[in-house]
């Protein structure tokens, strides 16, 4: 019984899928949480929580916020403790082209990032907009400030300072498609983010999900996440990859 319980806790669970800000509903929200706790010969703690809210404060404005927290410990040795907050303000997102403002805040224990924040603005282009299928491209520009815990990096030109400031340009691509008579759902969300000042300072983030409907409000999900940062603390790897399996609980 205990083995079954442990397997269940290790199986990620997601409440609701990727929220489309162009939907006409005034309020949409989602919350996901998964965890694993074991003590004895092996001590392990894994806890993940993520929330997403989309709200229309005024008739043509939509505010969307995505927030997540991750904690992982193995043998009382901390592996991760990260916070990520992505915040967007869209104007008239039901149109094919609409502007946006953004503000991000994050920390990353493994990459030794004490605090990172970005603020900027951009524009979104809706390439495909149907009830069950959509594809969007966005272009934005941001100012970024990052404080690290150390001042020694994989590129020596950044050594000596624990802070890196730069202006960035970002290309975003995200979409969702119902395939094979809605028996398969493919979703993707990605961005490429180069610095406008330093040619060797760039990052990308790719999140791809494949869902198989089990019930009206329940899908089985396979998720692949690839993140890359070119400038990291000396000795760290630039690329992180995750493959997870779980369920999607849909509230709408």
C-alpha positions in Angstrom: 0.0 0.0 0.0 2.8 2.4 0.9 4.5 1.7 -2.5 1.3 2.6 -4.3 1.0 5.8 -2.3 4.6 6.8 -3.1 4.0 6.2 -6.8 0.9 8.3 -6.7 2.6 11.2 -5.0 5.4 11.1 -7.5 3.0 11.3 -10.4 2.6 15.1 -11.2 -1.0 16.5 -11.1 -2.0 19.7 -12.9 -5.2 21.6 -12.4 -6.2 23.2 -15.7 -4.1 23.6 -18.8 -2.4 26.6 -20.5 -4.7 29.6 -20.2 -5.4 31.6 -23.4 -5.8 35.3 -22.6 -7.8 35.8 -25.7 -10.7 33.7 -24.3 -13.9 35.7 -23.6 -14.3 34.5 -20.0 -13.8 37.3 -17.5 -12.0 35.1 -14.9 -10.0 31.9 -15.2 -7.8 30.2 -12.6 -5.7 27.1 -12.1 -3.7 25.6 -9.3 -1.3 22.6 -9.4 0.5 20.8 -6.6 2.5 17.7 -6.3 4.9 16.3 -3.7 6.8 13.4 -2.3 8.0 12.8 1.3 10.0 9.9 2.5 12.0 9.3 5.7 14.1 6.3 6.9 17.0 4.8 5.0 16.4 7.4 2.2 15.3 10.9 3.0 13.6 12.8 0.1 11.4 15.8 -0.1 9.8 17.1 -3.3 7.2 19.8 -3.4 5.9 21.7 -6.4 3.1 24.2 -6.6 1.9 26.4 -9.6 -0.9 28.8 -10.0 -2.3 30.7 -13.0 -4.9 33.4 -13.1 -6.4 35.4 -16.0 -8.7 38.3 -15.1 -10.4 41.2 -17.0 -10.1 44.3 -14.7 -11.6 46.4 -17.5 -13.5 45.7 -20.7 -10.6 45.5 -23.1 -7.8 44.7 -20.6 -6.6 41.2 -19.4 -4.2 40.6 -16.6 -2.5 37.2 -16.5 -0.2 35.9 -13.8 1.7 32.6 -13.5 3.4 31.8 -10.2 5.4 28.7 -9.2 7.4 27.4 -6.3 9.7 24.3 -6.3 11.5 22.7 -3.3 13.6 19.5 -3.7 15.9 17.9 -1.0 17.7 14.6 -1.2 19.3 13.3 2.0 18.8 16.7 3.7 20.8 18.2 0.8 18.8 21.0 -0.9 18.7 20.6 -4.7 16.2 23.2 -5.7 14.3 26.1 -4.1 13.0 28.3 -6.9 10.3 31.0 -7.3 9.0 32.2 -10.6 6.4 34.9 -11.2 5.4 35.8 -14.7 2.9 38.8 -15.1 1.3 40.1 -18.2 -1.1 43.0 -19.0 -2.8 42.7 -22.4 -4.9 45.3 -24.2 -7.7 44.1 -26.5 -6.4 40.4 -26.7 -9.4 39.3 -28.8 -7.9 41.1 -31.8 -5.3 39.6 -34.2 -2.6 42.0 -33.1 -2.5 43.4 -29.5 0.1 45.1 -27.2 1.3 43.8 -23.8 3.3 44.8 -20.8 5.2 42.3 -18.7 7.1 42.0 -15.4 9.0 38.9 -14.2 10.6 38.0 -10.9 12.5 34.8 -10.2 15.1 33.0 -8.0 17.0 29.8 -8.8 18.9 27.9 -6.1 20.7 25.5 -8.5 22.0 28.4 -10.8 22.8 30.5 -7.7 20.5 33.4 -8.7 19.5 35.4 -5.7 17.0 37.6 -7.6 16.2 38.3 -11.2 13.6 40.7 -12.6 12.6 41.8 -16.0 10.2 44.6 -17.2 9.2 45.4 -20.7 6.6 45.7 -23.4 5.8 44.0 -26.7 3.1 42.9 -29.2 1.3 39.6 -29.9 0.2 38.3 -33.3 -2.5 35.7 -33.4 -1.7 33.5 -36.4 -4.4 30.9 -35.8 -7.5 31.5 -33.7 -10.2 28.8 -33.5 -12.2 27.3 -30.7 -9.9 24.4 -30.1 -6.8 25.4 -32.0 -4.6 28.5 -31.7 -1.1 29.8 -32.5 0.5 33.0 -31.3 3.8 34.8 -31.8 5.0 37.7 -29.6 7.9 40.1 -29.8 9.0 42.1 -26.8 11.9 44.0 -25.3 12.9 44.0 -21.7 15.4 45.4 -19.2 16.9 42.7 -17.0 18.7 42.8 -13.6 20.2 39.6 -12.1 22.0 39.2 -8.7 24.1 36.1 -8.4 25.6 34.5 -5.2 29.1 34.4 -6.7 31.1 36.6 -9.1 32.9 33.8 -11.1 31.3 32.9 -14.4 31.9 30.6 -17.4 32.7 33.7 -19.4 35.6 35.6 -17.8 34.3 39.0 -19.0 31.5 38.9 -16.4 33.9 38.0 -13.5 34.3 40.4 -10.6 30.6 41.5 -10.3 27.7 39.5 -8.8 25.2 41.5 -10.9 24.5 41.5 -14.6 22.3 44.1 -16.2 21.2 44.0 -19.8 18.5 44.9 -22.3 17.0 41.9 -24.1 14.8 41.1 -27.1 12.4 38.1 -26.8 10.6 36.0 -29.4 7.7 34.0 -27.9 5.8 31.2 -29.6 2.9 29.3 -28.1 -0.1 27.3 -29.3 -2.5 24.5 -28.7 -4.1 22.0 -31.1 -6.7 19.2 -30.9 -5.7 16.4 -33.2 -7.2 13.1 -34.4 -10.8 14.0 -33.6 -9.8 15.6 -30.3 -8.2 12.3 -29.1 -4.8 14.0 -28.8 -4.0 17.5 -27.6 -0.6 19.1 -28.4 0.5 22.3 -26.7 3.8 24.2 -26.8 5.2 27.3 -25.2 8.7 28.6 -25.9 10.9 31.7 -26.1 14.3 32.8 -27.3 15.9 35.7 -25.4 19.2 37.2 -26.5 20.9 40.2 -25.0 21.0 43.3 -27.1 24.4 44.2 -25.6 26.3 41.0 -25.2 26.5 38.4 -28.1 27.3 35.5 -25.7 24.4 36.2 -23.3 21.2 34.5 -24.4 18.7 31.8 -23.2 15.9 29.7 -24.4 12.9 27.9 -22.8 10.9 25.1 -24.5 7.8 23.5 -22.9 6.0 20.8 -25.0 3.0 18.8 -23.8 1.0 15.9 -25.2 -2.3 15.1 -23.7 -4.7 12.1 -24.1 -8.3 12.7 -22.9 -9.4 10.2 -20.3 -12.6 12.0 -19.2 -14.3 15.3 -20.0 -12.3 17.1 -17.3 -9.3 14.8 -17.1 -6.4 14.2 -19.5 -3.2 12.1 -19.2 -0.2 14.3 -20.0 3.4 13.8 -21.1 5.5 17.0 -20.6 9.0 17.9 -21.9 10.8 21.0 -20.6 14.2 22.2 -21.9 15.9 25.3 -20.5 19.2 26.8 -21.5 21.3 29.8 -20.2 24.5 30.7 -21.9 26.0 32.7 -18.9 26.1 30.6 -15.7 28.2 30.4 -12.6 31.6 28.7 -13.3 31.3 24.9 -13.2 27.6 24.7 -13.8 25.9 23.2 -16.8 24.0 25.5 -19.2 21.2 23.1 -20.1 18.5 21.5 -17.9 15.9 19.0 -19.3 12.9 17.5 -17.6 10.5 14.7 -18.8 7.4 14.3 -16.6 4.1 12.3 -16.7 0.9 13.3 -15.0 -2.7 14.3 -15.3 -4.5 17.6 -16.3 -7.6 18.5 -14.4 -9.6 21.0 -16.4 -12.0 23.4 -14.8 -13.4 24.9 -18.0 
